[in-house]
Amino acid sequence: MRINSIRSFLQLYHEMNISKASAQLFITQQGLSRQVQALEKELNVALFERSKSGMIPTPICEQLYPHFQKMYDEYAAVLETIDAAGKEEKKSLSIAFAYGLSNCINTDFIFDYQKEHTEINMKIEEWSQSICIQKLLKGELQLAFLVTPIDQKLFRSFSLAEDYMFAAIHKNHPLAAEDTPFDFSRLDGEKIITGAPENALREMFDYFCEVTNISPRIIVSSSYSLNFVNAMTENAGIATVTSAMARRITNPDIVIRRLLTPEPGLMYCCTPHQTKCGKELTGLLRYVKRYFENMPEKRFKET
């Protein structure tokens, strides 16, 4: 007894019309008729009678219907169990980017990998750097992309890229007159436009302030600090920006100068010590390394 014949029987019983039933099953009327006739031949009974109003179930059909429905329901339950088991067996990877990294790099590379490896259930998130670190330590993330500063003893990590920090300055500011990079410490006491506190690049800025023992005055702390720079009409302050952000500054009154920071601005790929590098994670790490090794270096050229 074929499950397709049982399904066709049930659909015809519900519709009482061979045209409607075949349309619901996406098969021809002839195909549906053959399946029901095969079932009738196997059981040696007549299941339906034709009439002007459609297909009429016979008395034996009415008696058999609940049994066939139960058989099909149990078959469907078997398929659901198998499907659920398959999903559980599908390998999962939890990955996170620290907030703000999208202002440094194009993060599409990880989504491209996800599209090419549908056999892996990849969960891609974005958290503050401190939350990423907590989740790595708890084993809730298999991989995270972080920036300076990190304690490399906490994880297995390797650097992927290095970038400079830049100062976006109104042309009337005294520091704008200099046409060479200047030391980060010269931001001491200056009015600063920078990212929100949970932004990883803001954390890097705060770290450099601590290392150089300076105290700038934060006048704008926002995820949209680039908007302030592009709208700046006077010497309102200095914005700290990444190379990628600097390329998006369109305000003709703004000049860009590279900051000589006490440490390089590095992006890291981090995995927990306790996580076993299965083939899924190993494959992803290999892809990430190769991607950044082959990625052309795009440095912002100060004008």
N, C-alpha and C positions, 0 to 999 in steps of 0.2 A: 504494500500500500504506500503510494508516494505522497509525500507531504504537499506537493504542488496540487495533486488531485483533491486533497482534503481542503486546502486553501480555496480552490476554485469552487468546490461544493459549498463552503461556508459563505463565500461572497455571493453566489447565485441564490442561496437560501435567503440572505439578507435583502438582496435587491429584487428578487422575484422577476428579474428582467435580464435576459442574456446580453443585451446590448449595453446596459448600464454596468453589469457585473464585469464584462470584458474590458470596458473602459477603465474601471477602477483597478483592474489587475494589469493593465497595459499589455493585453494580449488580444489576438483576434477572436471573433465570435466562434470561428471554426475550432481554434485551439482550445477555447474554454469547453466547447461541446465535446471534443475528443477526450479531455481530461475527466469530465463527469461521466461520459459513457464508459470509459475504462474502469472507473470506480464501480459503476453499476454492474459491469460484466464480472468484475472481481467478486462482488458481493452477491451476484445473481439476484438482484432486486431492481425495481424501477424506482428511482428517487424523485423524479419530477414528471409532471404531465403538462403538455403545452395547451394553452388556451388563448383566447383573444386578449385577455387581460395580462398575459405573461406566463411565467413558469409557476405551476402549482405544486407544492410539496405533496408527495403521497403519504399515506398514514405511516408506512415504515420509515420514510424520510423524517417525519416528525419525531419518531422514537430514536432514530440514530443521531439526530442533530446535536443533542447535548453531549453525547460521547465524542463526536468529532470535534466539537468546540473545546472540550477538555483536552483532547489529544493535541490540538493545535496550540492551545495556551501553554501546555507543558513544553512543547517544542520551542515556543517563543521564549519561555523562561530559561531553557537550556542555552539558547543563543545569547541571551542577556548575561548569563553567568560567564560564558566564554568570553564575551566582549569585555566584561568588567575585569576578568582575570588578565586579559591582554593589556588593559590599561594599567593595571597594577604592576605588571612586569615591565612596562615601558620605563626606561631609565629616565630619571629626572635630574635636572641641574638647576640650582638656584643661583642666580648671578645678580650682582648689583653694581651700579655706578654711584660714586659719591656725587652729591648735588654740585652742579657747577661745571662738571667735566664736559658737558655739551658745549660750553663756551671755549673749550680748548681743542676738542677733536670732534670729528664726525663719528657718532656712535653707531652709524648704520652697519658697520662691519659685523657687529654681533647679531643683528637682525638678519643679515645676509646668511650668516652661518646657520641660524635657526631655520630659515627657509630651505636650506640645502640638506638639513638633517632632521627631517620630520619624525624619525624614529626616536628622537630624544625630546622629552617634555621639558622645554627650557622656560623657566620662569625668570623674567628680566625685570628688575626693580630699580628704584632710585631712592637713596636714603642719605641723610647727613653722614659725613665721614665717621663720626663717633658711633652712630648706630650701625653702620657697616662693620666697624671693628667689633662691636659687641656681638653681632650676628655671626661673624667669622669665628670668634672665640667659642660661641655656643654650638657651632656646627650647623647653624641654620642657613648659612651660605656656603656654597662650594667654591665660589670665586667672587672677588670684588676688585674693582678698579679704583685705586686711591691715589692721592697725591702727597707731596711733602707737606707736613712732616708725618712720618710713621715710625714706630718702633719695629724694625725688621726682625727682631728676635721673636715677636709674637706670631709670625706667620712664615710660610714659605713664600718668598716674594722675589720678583725680578723687575728691573726698571724697563719700561717700554719706550718712553720718549722724554725728551728734555725740552723745556720751553723757557723763554725769558718772561719776566714781568716788565710791563711798560707803564709809563706815566703819560696820561693824556692831559695836556696843559693848554690853557688859553694862551694865545700868542702874546698877550700883554703881561703875563706872569714873568717875573725876573728869571726863573729857571728856563723859560722858553728861549731865552737868548742864547743859551748854550747849545751847541750843535753836536755834542758828544754824550754818551751815556754818563749818568751820574750816580753816585753812591746812594743806596737805599736810605741810609741814615739821614740824608738831607731832607727827608720828609718829616723830620721832627718838628712838631708845632704847626705843620701845614694843615689846611682844611682839606679833608679827604672825602672823595666820593667812591664808595666801594660796595661790595656785595653784602647780602644779608648774612647774619651770623652763622646760619646753618650751611652756608655755601662753602664748599671745600677750599675754594680759592681765597675766600675771606679768612678761613682758618690759616692758610699759608701766609697771608699778609700779617695777621696777628702774631704768628710765630716769628716772622722776620722782625717785627717790632720788638718782641721780647728779647730776641737774640742781640739786636743792635741797641737795646735799651733806649728806645725813643718813644715819644708819646704824641702821635699825630692827633688831630681833632676830627673825628668822624662826623661829617655834617649830613651825609646821605648814606643810608644803609639799606639797599634795596636790590631785589633780583633784577630790576630794570634800570640799573645804574647807567647802562649804555644809552638809554633814552635821554637821561639828564645831560650826558656829554654832547649828544647830537643836537640838543636844544640850547646849549649854553651860549649866551650872548655876551657874557662879560667874564672877568676873572673871578669866578665863583669858587674855585677849588681845583684840586688835582684828583683825577680819577686813575685808579690802578686797574689795568686791563691786561688781558692775555694777548698773545699774538693774533689769535683768531678774532678777538673782539676789536683789536686795533684796526684790522682790515675792514671792519664794518663801520668805522667812524667816518661820517660824511660831512661833518661840520668843518667848513673851510677855515674857521678861526682857531682850530685845534691843531697843535703840533704834538708829535709822539716822540718820547725819549725813553730809551731803554734804561731800566734800573739795574744797578749792579748789586744783586742780592747776596747775603752772606752764604747762601747755599744755592745749588741749582734747583730749579723748579722741576721736579720729576714726577712722572706718572708711573704707578706700579700696578702689576698684576699680582694679586695676593690670594693664597689658598690656605686653609687651616692646616696646622700640623697633623691633626687627628684624622683628616680626610684621606681615605685611600684613593689614589689616582687610578680609577678604573679606566677602561678604554674610552668611555665617553668624555671624561674630564681630560684625559691625556690627549685625545684628539683635538679638543677645544684649545688647550694650552698650546699645542703645536701650531694650530691655525693662528692664534693670537700672535705668537712670536714671529711667525713668517709674515703675517700681515704688516706688523710694525717694522720689521727689517726691510721690507720691500716698499714701504710707504715713502714717497718722495718727501724730503724735508722742505717745509714751507716756512721760511723765516720772514718775519715782517721787516721790511727795510725802512728805517726811519728817514723821514724827508725833512 
